[in-house]
Amino acid sequence: SRSRSRSPSSSPDAPRRVEVVLEDDRPTGILFEKHESGRPAVLGFAASCPRTVAATVRPGMVLSKIAGERCKYIEYDRALELVRALEKPLRLEFRAPRAAKRRRDSDRRRRRRR
């Protein structure tokens, strides 16, 4: 098997945090875009993406750890370089971003108080 994963995310109650293990040096098959936080976010999946990864990780999820290390302050390009270059098997953790609606609602409340 090329990759392993924990926590299937096909249900509406999908977990906010999931982990996948890339078993070898083949491309991940995960298509990334730059999230507003500056970190890689899942845009979608190439045909080469292992089914277990595509079934676990959801588009919009943000890369939060590479090999157990938080990547909050790692630049987008550097994070992708690390995913490609680090020795496999490689453990990646993704988190669902916070709901934008909640932030907007709290921003409105803050504005009213001022």
C-alpha positions, 0 to 999 in steps of 0.5 A: 500500500502506498499510503495509510490514513486515519479517520475517514471523512466521507460523513458530514461529521468529518473530523477537523483534523486528519493524518495521512502517511505517504509511504514512498517517494511518488508524488502525493497526488494532492493539489495545493493552493495557498491558504489565507494563512500562507500555508498549503491548503488542499485544492483537490486531487490528481488521478494519481492520488491514493484513494485512502488519501482522497477519502481522508483529506477534504478540499479546503483542509490546511496542512498543519504538521509535516513529520510531527512538526507544526508548519504554521510559520513555514512559508508555502513554497518551503512547506511543499519542498519539505513534503517532496524532499523528506524521507518517506514514510512521511506523516502529514496532518491536515486541519479543517479551517475555521468557519469563515461565517463565525469570524465574520459574525464575531467581527460584526459584534466587535464593530458594534461595541466600538 
